[in-house]
Amino acid sequence: MQSIAVIGGGITGVTTAYALAKRGLSVTLFERHRYAAMDTSFANGGQLSASNAEVWTHWSTILKGIKWMLKSDAPLLVNPTPSWHKISWFAEFIASIPHYRQNTIDTARLAIAAREHLFSWAQAEGVDFDLKKQGILHIYRDKKGFDHAAGVSQLLAAGGLPRRAVTPEEMRAIEPTLAGQYHGGFYTESDSTGDIHKFTNGLAAAIERLGVRCLWGSEVARVASDGRRATVTLRTEAGEEPHHFDALVVCAGVGSRALAAQLGDRVNIYPVKGYSITVNLLDEQSQRSAPTVSLLDDETKLVTSRLGQDRFRVAGTAEFNGYNRDIRADRIRPLIDWVNQCFPGVNTRQVVPWAGLRPMMPNMMPRVGNGRKANVFYNTGHGHLGWTLSAVTADMIGSQIAEWARVQAPSRALIPVAI
């Protein structure tokens, strides 16, 4: 049986380990935190949103970034301090603009395929993650935004995703608690929401039951490969501790770029900070006044999810500020103000703020596949759609590694399992 190291215990690492274990491979997972999903997979917007498959590689994104550069509470904020990493990333971002249409279509296809895997895995393993299958409503305050969304709907349809335009009256019928004036919206009934942290931890328990060796609280100092054997060296109190494997998979979020460089690969991930607040709905009026249908406000770039009876998640914004993880009050305030404006009956006295670094590739597409060395693989760089795409990319890399293992050891039959 081939031994595989998975580096990273967030949503992509845990789903990758699951896909590999179900295919009969021997898997060891390394995570620097003591528990699964303690970094970017901790408190995201919660949307499983094929309807949000539009990639950002569009000239309008560049213009908005320039317009908002000096506005601290802007939905998109770019720290103007230059760095080679930032410059190279934006250069490749601009170079990807001609592929905006095809990448949006491809992302929609991936997101649709991901649903089948994620829901079936949760059912098979008994994972409760506050799943709500009530669709996602995109809301627009003006005709310009609504008309752009109509064009995006055509791309989503080309990727196999139907969504329908709705009037302001229909919007309120879909989500009666929403206050304010709107030009119109688009509703995707097939989309859903759930708690990424609960799902990842539930699946982490499942992979341990399947025999995956999970080394929580393990800091990876170095990785190496000669194409036949891979080494993961941990930093411990007693010194460095090497672990040897037949292959390794990098699923380390924003840490993937540095690990890839050690392995001779260029994976140009940039950390794009996003913020969220979790509003604890402690009274009956707040629970009645908070939405149950998930929303995406295109103007403010905010998304919402209702997580169970007593939690309401609001998340969004994009901040290009390096590896800074600070939770800034001036970036959290607009999220609270948005709740007060759109859902005035919700009590925002008890709000839990959070910030995480999304691992984004310049073309907004995840890096899924092999590296230069035959036994090095990647499943990383999912950006703002890591939760949405995680199950399908895990299945993709699982199939690729299983085939690699079959070629490496044809006399050892892998367990064929449909997942």
N, C-alpha and C positions, 0 to 999 in steps of 0.2 A: 504494500500500500504506500503510495507516494505521500510524503509529508509536506504540508503547505503552511507557511506563516502568513497570517493576515495582520497587517499593522493598522490599528485604528479601531476603537470600540464605539464609534458613532453609528448612525443609521446605515451607512454604506458598508462599514466593516462588519457589523453584526449580520446584516442580510447576506453579505458575501460569504461569511463563515457558514451560515445556514445552508446556502445553495451548494457549497462545497461538501459539507457534512452529509447532506441528503444524497449526494452522488458517491458516497462511500470513501471519501478521501480523509486522511488523517490531518486534522487542522489544529493549529495553535494560534490563538488570538492575543495580541499585545495591545494594552491600553494604558496610557500614563496615569489616568485617573483611577480612583479606587472602584468606580462603578461605570456602567455603560452610560452613554449619552449625556455626559456631563459638560460638553462643550457646545458646538454649534447645534447639536441635536437636542438641546435641553428645553428651549422654550420658543420655538419658531411660530409662524402664523397659523400652523395647523391645517392648512389647505392641501388636499390631494386634488390638485387643480390642473387638469388637462386644458382647461379654458385659459390658463395663464401661461400657455406655451410660447407666446410671442417672445422671441429673443430681443435683446436690447440693442443689437447692432443695427441701429437706424440713425440717420442724421439728426432726427429730432432729439435723440438722447444727448448727442454732443451739444446741440444748441441749448438744451435745458441746463446741462452741466455748466456751461459758460455763464448763462443767465443767473444761475443760483449760486455761483462760486463764493460770493461774499455774504450770503444769507445763511446764518447759522442754523435756522430751523427749516431749511429747504428740504424737500423730499430726496433730492440728489445733491450731495455735497462732496466736492473734491478739494482736498488740501492742496493748495498750489505749490507747496514745497516740492521741487523736482527730485526724482530718484531714477536711476537707470531702470529698475524694475517697473516703476509706474510708467515711464516713457515707453518702454518696449511693449508693455501690455496694451497701452492705448493705441500705439502704432498698429499692433496686430488686430485690435478691436476695429479700427477704421478699415483695415484691409479686409475684414470679414463682412463689411456692410453689403457688398454685392451678393452675399449668400443669405441675406436676411430672410427671404421668402422660403427657400428650401429648408433652412435650419428650423424655421418656425413649424413648417409642415412635419419635418422629421421628429421634432420634439413632441408635437401633438400625438404622433403615432406611438412613440415610446411611452408617453403618459397613459394612453389608453391601454396599452399592453401591460403596463405595470399594475393596474388595478386587479386583474385576474390573479396574479401571483400574490400580491399583498393580502387580499381578502382571504384567499384560500389558505395561506400560511397562518394567518391569525385564527381562522376557524380550526385548522388542524391542530394547532398548539394551544388553543384555549386562551388566546391573548385578548384581554379587554383593554381597549384604548380610547374609549369615549367616541366611537365611530358614529357619525351622523351622515346619512345618505339623503340629504335634503337639497342638494344642488348648491351652486354658487351664483350669486347675483352681482354682476358688474354694473356700477352706477356711474352716470355721467351728468355733469351739471350744465354742459353747453353742447351746441350742435357740432362744433369742431371735434371734440373728443368722441362724441357718439358716431360721427361719420368715419373717423379713423378706426373705431372698433368694428364698424360694419365691414371694412376692408379686411381686418384681422379675422373676422368670422369666416370669410371666404377661404382664407388660408387654413384655418382650423377644420373647415369642412373638407378641404382637400386632404387633410390628415386623418379624416374619418370621424371628426367630432362635430355633432350638430349642436348648435345653440341658437336661441331665438331672441329677436328684439322684443322688448316689452315697453309699454307706455308707463308714464308715472303712476297711473291708476293701477295698472297691473303689478308694478313694483310694490305698491303698498299692500296689494292682495297677497303677494308672495311673502313679504315681510312687513306686517302691520306696525311694528314698533319703530320703523325708520322715519325720522323727522327730517324736514327740509324740503327744498324745491329742486327738482331734477328735470333735465331734458328728456331722459329716457334711460334704458338699461338693456343689458343682454343677460339672459338666464340660461345656465347650463345645468339641466336637471340631473345629468349623470355624474356630476362631480360630488365630492364629499369632503369631510373634515375628520380629524382625529388628533389625539395627543401623541406626538412623535416620541416623547420621553417615555411614556407608558408602553408604547408599542416596542421600542428598542429594548427596554428592560425585560419585557415579557419574552421577546424573541431571544434575548441573551440567556435567560433561564432555560429556554428550549434547546439552544445549541449545547449547553452544558449537559443536558439530559442525553443529547445525541453523541456525547463523547468528545466535544471540542474542549481542548485545554485552554482555559481563559486565564491569562496572567494579568490581573488587574493591578494597578499601581506600579506598572513596569515602564520605566523610562528608557526609550531606545536611544542609545548613544550613536550607533553606526549601523549601516547595512552594507552588504557587499555580495557580489555574485561573480562566479567565473563562468557562468553559463550552464554549469552542471550541478553545482551546490551553491546554496544561498546561506548567508550568515547574518543573523540578527544579534547584535551585541548590546546587552543591557548595561546601564549604569547603576550599580548597587553600592550599598555602604561598604561592602567588602572589596569593591573594585569592579572592573569590567567582567561581564559574564557572557560568553558567546553561546549562541544556540544555532544549530545547523539544520538545514532543511533541503528538500529537493527543489522547492520553489518558494517564492514569496509574492504577495499581493499588497500593493500600497493603497490604503484606503484612509489616509491620514489627514484629510481635509486640507486646511491651509498649510500644514506641515509637509504635504506631499512634494512640494517643489524642492525643498532642501534634500529630502530623501532621494528623489529622482536624480538630483545632481550627483549624489554619491554613487549612483548606479549607472552613470553615464548617459542619462536621459534628460531632456529638457521638457519640463511640464510647467508651462508659464502660468501658474495659478496666482491670482492676486486676491488678498483678503478684503472683501467688501463687507463692511460692518452693517448689520441690521439691528434694529431695536424692537423690543416688544414690551407690552405691559400685560399683566394678568390681573384683571379686576375680580376681586373676590366678591361674589354676590351674596352678601350675608343676610339680606332681608328679603321678604316676599315681594315687595314692590320692585326691587332691583331685578329679581329673577323673572318677574313678569315683563319688565321693560327692556331687558336685553334680548337681542335677536337670536333666533334659533337657526335661521338660514345664514349661511356664510356670505360675506360681502367682499367686494374689491372696489375701492374708491379710486378711480383712475387718476383723478386730479391730485390727490394727496399721496397716492401710491401706498395706501394702507389696506390691509386685509384683516378680516375678523373670523373667529371661530368660537362657537359655543362648546365648551368642554364640560360635559355633564350638566348638572342642574345649577351648580354654584360657582362656575368659573367662566369668564369671558376674556378671550385673548384678542388683542389688537397688536398688529405688527407691521413693519415695513421700513421704508426709507433705505437709502444706500449711501454709505459714507466711505470714500476712498481716502484712507488715512493710515496706511501701513498696517502693522500688526497691533495697533493700539486697541485695547479691549475696554477702555474706560466707558462707564455709563454716564453720559453727559446729560445734565438736567435740561439744557436747552434743546436737546433732541427728544427727550421723553415728554416734555410739556405739550408739544403739538398732538401727541397721541391721546393724552388725557383730555385736552381741549376738544378733540374730534369726538370723543365719547360724549362729552357734555353737550356738544352741539347736536349730534345725530341721535343720541339716546338720552335725553334729559332726565328721564326717570331712573337712570342707573346711578347709584351712589358710588362715587369715585374716591371715598375717603381711604379705602384700603386697596392700594395698587402696588403690585410687585413689578419693578422695572428690571429689564434684562437687556444685554447686548451680546451678539455673537458674530463671528467672522465667517461669512459665506465664502467657500472656495470656488472662485470663478475663473474659467478659461476665457481668453479674449473672444472666441467665437461663440461663447455661451453654450457650448456643447460639452457634455462630460467626456473625460478621457477614459475610455474603456478598451482594454486590449493589452497587448504585449509590449515590452520595452525592447531595447537593443539586445539584451541578453535573453536567450531562449527561455529561461526559467524565471523571468521577471514580468510581472503583470501589474496593471493599474485599473482601479475603479474609483475615480475621484474627479473633482472639479465640476460638481453638479450645480453650483451656484445657488440661486434662490429656489430651485426645484429638486433639491436633494431628497426631500420627503416624498415628493410626487413620483420621482423616477427610480428610487432606490431599489425596488423589488425587481424591475425589469433589467437594470444594469447588473444586478447581482446574478440574475439568471443567465445573462449573456456571458459574463466572465466565468461563471461556474461551468457553463458548457465548454468554453474555450479551454479552460484549465483541465477539465476532465478529458477532453480530446488529446491535449498535450500529454497527460499522464498515461493515456492508453498507448500512445505512440512510444513513450519512454519505456513502458513495461508491458508489452503486448501479452505476456504470459500471465499477467495478473488481471483477472477480470474485475472491472469496477462494477459496483452495484448499480444497475439501471433503475433510476427512480424518476417518475414524472412529478415535477413540482410546479 
